[in-house]
């Protein structure tokens, strides 16, 4: 099992950080900083550890905030060379980001300059939100400039930092009420040459659609006109929640039939499983249309809750195009292992195959209590 991310922020990291600051400012009080920043870390959770280190930075960097920014800037390592997976190493800069969010709001220019550099090495999507709330007009104007920045990490910050519902971050209530300022920025990025940026644009649109489904659909209907393959993929990702719900306008944007003609069969083994086990599922979709059909095939599993209520969770299976009478077989493994994010309860779990949002009953799996040990 992977070690919790919070353990990344330990005395070793604090010592590395102290050394980097000493290299940027020879008179930086390295040992007092390390002692204070490491004190009590092992009793804290992830964000509390990062905030504790940020407070120690404030206590030991120059009292003048702009001078402190200069030290932090000079201490930074090289910018990220690509846009692929970065691992945990980039989280080294999380305390820096929280430092800017907490202490820099009265120093706009210095803070924006440091955030641009931080996002090239980690991400400033958490700190920029504080500036969108305190200095909305000035920050939006700066983001408009950054949408044209040569660095894709800076351009991604424009879309990721303005997501109304960014995971693990406070919501941007003003943009939930009126997403127009965000949409103006996304217009600048919809055909960005880097998929890493376009994917963020899609995630932002998906966020907007949770509060304003009409705005999402109207935007995608407009963007699909003359869309490149890259923009088509962006739109498909932006509409993923709407597609799972079977929204007919979303289906139409992506060229999927609102009235699929198909026959569905499902087989699973075993038909009864204990909590902790898994089921191998095979779904066969047979076209019954006289012409080709574009189909979105999803699976809804009605998981039982502690109350006995059944709520569906939709799993993505496949987007396909079937010729007349063509059949397609899709396999999936359903896990009934206990997780912190989903608890399983015994009973009958109904299954539906969703084709372009239309439900086809697919039987049920009986889940039994876990085997007792000891």
Helices and strands as residue ranges (DSSP letters): G 5-8, H 11-24, H 30-38, G 41-43, H 46-60, H 65-75, G 89-93, H 94-103, H 108-119, H 127-134, H 136-146, H 152-160, H 173-177, H 180-189, H 195-211, H 213-223, H 229-238, H 240-244, H 248-253, E 262-269, E 272-274, E 278-287, E 293-304, E 310-322, E 327-335, E 347-355, E 358-368
